[in-house]
Amino acid sequence: METRRIGALEVSVVGLGCNNFGGRLDAAATARVVDAALDAGINFLDTADIYGGTLSEEYLGQALKDRRHQVVLATKFGMKVDEQHQGAKPDYVQRALDASLRRLRTDRIDLYQLHQPDPTVPIADTLAALNEAVRAGKVREIGCSNFSAAQLREAEDAVKADAARFVSIQNEYSLLQRAPEDEVLPECERLGLAFLPYFPLASGLLTGKYRRGQAAPAGARIQAGGRFDDLLSERNLETVEALIAFAEERRHTLLELAISWLLARPEVASVIAGATTPEQVTANAKAARWQLTPAELAEIDDLVGG
């Protein structure tokens, strides 16, 4: 599989999102998904301390065993694990990092990411603590998630000379959620940051299993009602139908279109796609093979109103 760079890290253009581990998947199922990812050429694994109530890191550490050297391992901190474990204060950065290292059964995190901004802590203080972790050899590169362009600029301005700086940002981005194109992606280009899209399949809407006029499949994550109403809007479902037709005319799937479209952006280093089965991992990895032409990209923009 093709690779791209996140700072000094060389990562597969399709990554494995580990948010299902410890929640929808037990330890044995996690191991099967990880095995499939490595077999498919995926070397970039992304988790967080909050996933599965910390079990994602536990199960991932167990699944990697003596194969830790084969992967680029990313995790995140800062969101609320419990009342005592949250935020970005310098002392907590060190505690959160040591806890993740223990759960992941490793002596280093390749990409350690602040999961969300903490408005109660100056970003310079958090960056100083992360720099200490890099200097200690516990972290190779640092990144952030859910930052705005203004927050990226603030973080860049706060970096001391010769200190570690954010090399990546992980925000939501897909064919149906294109907000990063307004300010964040241009800021990534300006600062030389790698962009990592999460929810690249719009929580499953871009897999092709949700069709206009049809009930959602049994057990599907997206159901009518509640927080998914906006996602299942008539406009989105019409767009999905148009994109399915576009892909099928070219003998591809909607999933392949969704991932390949993201990889057409030079700022995107790796598309983080979750999976609950080995078959899903294989399909995600295969999707990276489609190289969209400029004409096809322009036609897609017309279809989605970009």
Secondary structure as a PSIPRED ss2 file (coil, helix, strand):
# PSIPRED VFORMAT (PSIPRED V4.0)

   1 M C   1.000  0.000  0.000
   2 E C   1.000  0.000  0.000
   3 T E   0.000  0.000  1.000
   4 R E   0.000  0.000  1.000
   5 R E   0.000  0.000  1.000
   6 I E   0.000  0.000  1.000
   7 G C   1.000  0.000  0.000
   8 A C   1.000  0.000  0.000
   9 L E   0.000  0.000  1.000
  10 E E   0.000  0.000  1.000
  11 V E   0.000  0.000  1.000
  12 S E   0.000  0.000  1.000
  13 V C   1.000  0.000  0.000
  14 V E   0.000  0.000  1.000
  15 G E   0.000  0.000  1.000
  16 L E   0.000  0.000  1.000
  17 G E   0.000  0.000  1.000
  18 C C   1.000  0.000  0.000
  19 N C   1.000  0.000  0.000
  20 N C   1.000  0.000  0.000
  21 F E   0.000  0.000  1.000
  22 G C   1.000  0.000  0.000
  23 G C   1.000  0.000  0.000
  24 R C   1.000  0.000  0.000
  25 L E   0.000  0.000  1.000
  26 D C   1.000  0.000  0.000
  27 A H   0.000  1.000  0.000
  28 A H   0.000  1.000  0.000
  29 A H   0.000  1.000  0.000
  30 T H   0.000  1.000  0.000
  31 A H   0.000  1.000  0.000
  32 R H   0.000  1.000  0.000
  33 V H   0.000  1.000  0.000
  34 V H   0.000  1.000  0.000
  35 D H   0.000  1.000  0.000
  36 A H   0.000  1.000  0.000
  37 A H   0.000  1.000  0.000
  38 L H   0.000  1.000  0.000
  39 D H   0.000  1.000  0.000
  40 A C   1.000  0.000  0.000
  41 G C   1.000  0.000  0.000
  42 I C   1.000  0.000  0.000
  43 N C   1.000  0.000  0.000
  44 F E   0.000  0.000  1.000
  45 L E   0.000  0.000  1.000
  46 D E   0.000  0.000  1.000
  47 T C   1.000  0.000  0.000
  48 A C   1.000  0.000  0.000
  49 D C   1.000  0.000  0.000
  50 I C   1.000  0.000  0.000
  51 Y H   0.000  1.000  0.000
  52 G H   0.000  1.000  0.000
  53 G H   0.000  1.000  0.000
  54 T H   0.000  1.000  0.000
  55 L H   0.000  1.000  0.000
  56 S H   0.000  1.000  0.000
  57 E H   0.000  1.000  0.000
  58 E H   0.000  1.000  0.000
  59 Y H   0.000  1.000  0.000
  60 L H   0.000  1.000  0.000
  61 G H   0.000  1.000  0.000
  62 Q H   0.000  1.000  0.000
  63 A H   0.000  1.000  0.000
  64 L H   0.000  1.000  0.000
  65 K H   0.000  1.000  0.000
  66 D H   0.000  1.000  0.000
  67 R H   0.000  1.000  0.000
  68 R H   0.000  1.000  0.000
  69 H H   0.000  1.000  0.000
  70 Q H   0.000  1.000  0.000
  71 V C   1.000  0.000  0.000
  72 V E   0.000  0.000  1.000
  73 L E   0.000  0.000  1.000
  74 A E   0.000  0.000  1.000
  75 T E   0.000  0.000  1.000
  76 K E   0.000  0.000  1.000
  77 F E   0.000  0.000  1.000
  78 G C   1.000  0.000  0.000
  79 M C   1.000  0.000  0.000
  80 K C   1.000  0.000  0.000
  81 V C   1.000  0.000  0.000
  82 D E   0.000  0.000  1.000
  83 E C   1.000  0.000  0.000
  84 Q C   1.000  0.000  0.000
  85 H E   0.000  0.000  1.000
  86 Q C   1.000  0.000  0.000
  87 G C   1.000  0.000  0.000
  88 A C   1.000  0.000  0.000
  89 K C   1.000  0.000  0.000
  90 P H   0.000  1.000  0.000
  91 D H   0.000  1.000  0.000
  92 Y H   0.000  1.000  0.000
  93 V H   0.000  1.000  0.000
  94 Q H   0.000  1.000  0.000
  95 R H   0.000  1.000  0.000
  96 A H   0.000  1.000  0.000
  97 L H   0.000  1.000  0.000
  98 D H   0.000  1.000  0.000
  99 A H   0.000  1.000  0.000
 100 S H   0.000  1.000  0.000
 101 L H   0.000  1.000  0.000
 102 R H   0.000  1.000  0.000
 103 R H   0.000  1.000  0.000
 104 L H   0.000  1.000  0.000
 105 R C   1.000  0.000  0.000
 106 T C   1.000  0.000  0.000
 107 D C   1.000  0.000  0.000
 108 R C   1.000  0.000  0.000
 109 I E   0.000  0.000  1.000
 110 D E   0.000  0.000  1.000
 111 L E   0.000  0.000  1.000
 112 Y E   0.000  0.000  1.000
 113 Q E   0.000  0.000  1.000
 114 L E   0.000  0.000  1.000
 115 H C   1.000  0.000  0.000
 116 Q C   1.000  0.000  0.000
 117 P C   1.000  0.000  0.000
 118 D C   1.000  0.000  0.000
 119 P C   1.000  0.000  0.000
 120 T C   1.000  0.000  0.000
 121 V C   1.000  0.000  0.000
 122 P C   1.000  0.000  0.000
 123 I H   0.000  1.000  0.000
 124 A H   0.000  1.000  0.000
 125 D H   0.000  1.000  0.000
 126 T H   0.000  1.000  0.000
 127 L H   0.000  1.000  0.000
 128 A H   0.000  1.000  0.000
 129 A H   0.000  1.000  0.000
 130 L H   0.000  1.000  0.000
 131 N H   0.000  1.000  0.000
 132 E H   0.000  1.000  0.000
 133 A H   0.000  1.000  0.000
 134 V H   0.000  1.000  0.000
 135 R H   0.000  1.000  0.000
 136 A C   1.000  0.000  0.000
 137 G C   1.000  0.000  0.000
 138 K C   1.000  0.000  0.000
 139 V E   0.000  0.000  1.000
 140 R E   0.000  0.000  1.000
 141 E E   0.000  0.000  1.000
 142 I E   0.000  0.000  1.000
 143 G E   0.000  0.000  1.000
 144 C E   0.000  0.000  1.000
 145 S E   0.000  0.000  1.000
 146 N C   1.000  0.000  0.000
 147 F C   1.000  0.000  0.000
 148 S C   1.000  0.000  0.000
 149 A H   0.000  1.000  0.000
 150 A H   0.000  1.000  0.000
 151 Q H   0.000  1.000  0.000
 152 L H   0.000  1.000  0.000
 153 R H   0.000  1.000  0.000
 154 E H   0.000  1.000  0.000
 155 A H   0.000  1.000  0.000
 156 E H   0.000  1.000  0.000
 157 D H   0.000  1.000  0.000
 158 A H   0.000  1.000  0.000
 159 V C   1.000  0.000  0.000
 160 K C   1.000  0.000  0.000
 161 A C   1.000  0.000  0.000
 162 D C   1.000  0.000  0.000
 163 A C   1.000  0.000  0.000
 164 A C   1.000  0.000  0.000
 165 R C   1.000  0.000  0.000
 166 F E   0.000  0.000  1.000
 167 V E   0.000  0.000  1.000
 168 S E   0.000  0.000  1.000
 169 I E   0.000  0.000  1.000
 170 Q E   0.000  0.000  1.000
 171 N E   0.000  0.000  1.000
 172 E E   0.000  0.000  1.000
 173 Y C   1.000  0.000  0.000
 174 S E   0.000  0.000  1.000
 175 L C   1.000  0.000  0.000
 176 L C   1.000  0.000  0.000
 177 Q E   0.000  0.000  1.000
 178 R C   1.000  0.000  0.000
 179 A H   0.000  1.000  0.000
 180 P H   0.000  1.000  0.000
 181 E H   0.000  1.000  0.000
 182 D C   1.000  0.000  0.000
 183 E C   1.000  0.000  0.000
 184 V H   0.000  1.000  0.000
 185 L H   0.000  1.000  0.000
 186 P H   0.000  1.000  0.000
 187 E H   0.000  1.000  0.000
 188 C H   0.000  1.000  0.000
 189 E H   0.000  1.000  0.000
 190 R H   0.000  1.000  0.000
 191 L H   0.000  1.000  0.000
 192 G C   1.000  0.000  0.000
 193 L C   1.000  0.000  0.000
 194 A E   0.000  0.000  1.000
 195 F E   0.000  0.000  1.000
 196 L E   0.000  0.000  1.000
 197 P E   0.000  0.000  1.000
 198 Y E   0.000  0.000  1.000
 199 F C   1.000  0.000  0.000
 200 P C   1.000  0.000  0.000
 201 L C   1.000  0.000  0.000
 202 A H   0.000  1.000  0.000
 203 S H   0.000  1.000  0.000
 204 G H   0.000  1.000  0.000
 205 L H   0.000  1.000  0.000
 206 L H   0.000  1.000  0.000
 207 T H   0.000  1.000  0.000
 208 G C   1.000  0.000  0.000
 209 K C   1.000  0.000  0.000
 210 Y C   1.000  0.000  0.000
 211 R C   1.000  0.000  0.000
 212 R C   1.000  0.000  0.000
 213 G C   1.000  0.000  0.000
 214 Q C   1.000  0.000  0.000
 215 A C   1.000  0.000  0.000
 216 A C   1.000  0.000  0.000
 217 P C   1.000  0.000  0.000
 218 A C   1.000  0.000  0.000
 219 G C   1.000  0.000  0.000
 220 A C   1.000  0.000  0.000
 221 R C   1.000  0.000  0.000
 222 I C   1.000  0.000  0.000
 223 Q C   1.000  0.000  0.000
 224 A C   1.000  0.000  0.000
 225 G C   1.000  0.000  0.000
 226 G H   0.000  1.000  0.000
 227 R H   0.000  1.000  0.000
 228 F H   0.000  1.000  0.000
 229 D C   1.000  0.000  0.000
 230 D C   1.000  0.000  0.000
 231 L C   1.000  0.000  0.000
 232 L C   1.000  0.000  0.000
 233 S C   1.000  0.000  0.000
 234 E H   0.000  1.000  0.000
 235 R H   0.000  1.000  0.000
 236 N H   0.000  1.000  0.000
 237 L H   0.000  1.000  0.000
 238 E H   0.000  1.000  0.000
 239 T H   0.000  1.000  0.000
 240 V H   0.000  1.000  0.000
 241 E H   0.000  1.000  0.000
 242 A H   0.000  1.000  0.000
 243 L H   0.000  1.000  0.000
 244 I H   0.000  1.000  0.000
 245 A H   0.000  1.000  0.000
 246 F H   0.000  1.000  0.000
 247 A H   0.000  1.000  0.000
 248 E H   0.000  1.000  0.000
 249 E H   0.000  1.000  0.000
 250 R C   1.000  0.000  0.000
 251 R C   1.000  0.000  0.000
 252 H C   1.000  0.000  0.000
 253 T C   1.000  0.000  0.000
 254 L H   0.000  1.000  0.000
 255 L H   0.000  1.000  0.000
 256 E H   0.000  1.000  0.000
 257 L H   0.000  1.000  0.000
 258 A H   0.000  1.000  0.000
 259 I H   0.000  1.000  0.000
 260 S H   0.000  1.000  0.000
 261 W H   0.000  1.000  0.000
 262 L H   0.000  1.000  0.000
 263 L H   0.000  1.000  0.000
 264 A C   1.000  0.000  0.000
 265 R C   1.000  0.000  0.000
 266 P C   1.000  0.000  0.000
 267 E C   1.000  0.000  0.000
 268 V E   0.000  0.000  1.000
 269 A C   1.000  0.000  0.000
 270 S C   1.000  0.000  0.000
 271 V E   0.000  0.000  1.000
 272 I E   0.000  0.000  1.000
 273 A E   0.000  0.000  1.000
 274 G E   0.000  0.000  1.000
 275 A C   1.000  0.000  0.000
 276 T C   1.000  0.000  0.000
 277 T C   1.000  0.000  0.000
 278 P H   0.000  1.000  0.000
 279 E H   0.000  1.000  0.000
 280 Q H   0.000  1.000  0.000
 281 V H   0.000  1.000  0.000
 282 T H   0.000  1.000  0.000
 283 A H   0.000  1.000  0.000
 284 N H   0.000  1.000  0.000
 285 A H   0.000  1.000  0.000
 286 K H   0.000  1.000  0.000
 287 A H   0.000  1.000  0.000
 288 A C   1.000  0.000  0.000
 289 R C   1.000  0.000  0.000
 290 W C   1.000  0.000  0.000
 291 Q C   1.000  0.000  0.000
 292 L C   1.000  0.000  0.000
 293 T C   1.000  0.000  0.000
 294 P H   0.000  1.000  0.000
 295 A H   0.000  1.000  0.000
 296 E H   0.000  1.000  0.000
 297 L H   0.000  1.000  0.000
 298 A H   0.000  1.000  0.000
 299 E H   0.000  1.000  0.000
 300 I H   0.000  1.000  0.000
 301 D H   0.000  1.000  0.000
 302 D H   0.000  1.000  0.000
 303 L H   0.000  1.000  0.000
 304 V H   0.000  1.000  0.000
 305 G C   1.000  0.000  0.000
 306 G C   1.000  0.000  0.000
